[in-house]
Amino acid sequence: MTKIVLLLLFLIAAIQVIKPLGWPGLKKRSDAWKLVAGVMGFTFASLVLSALFQGV
C-alpha cells in the first residue's frame, strides 16, 4: 500500500514540474519541492511505524 501512495505522490510531483496544478500552495513549478518533502515525510513516518510494530 505504501508503495502505491509513494508512486502516486511522485507522479503528482512530476506533473507539478511539467504543468503547475494550481492547488493552494502549489501555484508555481518551483513548488514541487513541497510535494517531494511530503513524500519524504510519509516514507519516514511509515518506516518508523513499521519498525515500532515489528516486534508486536
Order of alpha helices (4+ residues) and beta strands (2+ residues): alpha-alpha
